[in-house]
Amino acid sequence: MRRRPRPSRSKRRPARRLQLESLETRELFDSEGLAWSAPNLTISFVPDGTEVAGASSALYQRLDPLGANSAVWQDAILRGFEVWT
């Protein structure tokens, strides 16, 4: 079996430099703009029709038709929440 010749350095792709990027701070503020001293966040998925902030929840109604069942989109939201907190 014959070996293929290696491309000359001029034909190789240039090496990519790895770079780090800072994430935004994870400070939590209350409604008056003051930092929370001990932020404890929770998350839940209430059934459609539950009153939330004066409106009726329709989370399942909006997300289920997008092609994933509720277990899939709930898992994606929970993974994002865990990364954020």
C-alpha positions as CSV (number, residue, x, y, z in Angstrom):
1,M,0.0,0.0,0.0
2,R,1.4,3.3,-1.1
3,R,1.5,6.2,1.3
4,R,0.0,9.5,0.2
5,P,2.5,12.3,0.3
6,R,1.8,14.9,3.0
7,P,0.7,18.3,1.8
8,S,3.3,21.0,2.0
9,R,3.0,23.5,4.8
10,S,1.7,26.1,2.4
11,K,-1.3,23.9,1.5
12,R,-2.2,23.0,5.1
13,R,-4.9,24.8,6.9
14,P,-3.6,27.4,9.3
15,A,-3.6,26.3,12.9
16,R,-6.5,27.8,14.8
17,R,-5.7,29.5,18.1
18,L,-7.9,28.7,21.0
19,Q,-9.4,31.6,22.8
20,L,-11.2,31.9,26.1
21,E,-14.1,34.2,26.5
22,S,-15.5,35.5,29.8
23,L,-19.0,34.8,30.7
24,E,-21.3,37.4,32.1
25,T,-21.5,37.7,35.9
26,R,-24.2,35.6,37.6
27,E,-25.3,38.3,40.0
28,L,-29.0,38.3,40.8
29,F,-30.9,41.4,41.7
30,D,-34.3,42.0,43.2
31,S,-37.0,44.3,41.8
32,E,-35.2,47.3,43.3
33,G,-31.9,46.5,41.8
34,L,-30.3,45.3,45.0
35,A,-28.2,42.2,45.0
36,W,-29.7,39.2,46.7
37,S,-27.7,38.1,49.7
38,A,-28.6,34.4,49.4
39,P,-30.3,33.6,46.1
40,N,-32.1,30.3,46.1
41,L,-33.8,29.7,42.8
42,T,-36.2,26.9,42.0
43,I,-38.0,25.9,38.8
44,S,-41.2,24.1,38.2
45,F,-43.5,23.3,35.3
46,V,-47.1,24.1,36.2
47,P,-50.0,22.6,34.3
48,D,-51.7,24.7,31.6
49,G,-54.4,26.8,33.0
50,T,-52.5,27.6,36.3
51,E,-52.6,31.3,37.1
52,V,-49.0,32.8,36.9
53,A,-48.5,36.5,37.5
54,G,-52.1,37.2,36.7
55,A,-52.2,35.2,33.4
56,S,-53.2,31.6,32.6
57,S,-50.2,29.3,31.9
58,A,-50.0,27.8,28.4
59,L,-46.4,26.4,28.5
60,Y,-47.3,22.8,27.4
61,Q,-49.7,24.1,24.8
62,R,-46.9,26.3,23.2
63,L,-44.0,23.9,23.5
64,D,-45.5,20.4,22.8
65,P,-46.4,21.2,19.1
66,L,-42.8,22.1,18.4
67,G,-42.1,18.5,17.9
68,A,-40.7,17.3,21.2
69,N,-42.7,15.8,24.0
70,S,-42.7,17.5,27.4
71,A,-40.0,15.3,28.8
72,V,-37.6,16.5,26.1
73,W,-38.2,20.2,26.5
74,Q,-38.3,20.0,30.3
75,D,-34.9,18.2,30.3
76,A,-33.4,20.9,28.1
77,I,-34.8,23.7,30.3
78,L,-33.5,22.0,33.4
79,R,-30.0,21.5,32.0
80,G,-29.9,25.2,31.1
81,F,-31.1,26.1,34.6
82,E,-28.5,23.9,36.2
83,V,-25.7,25.6,34.2
84,W,-27.0,29.0,35.1
85,T,-27.4,28.5,38.8
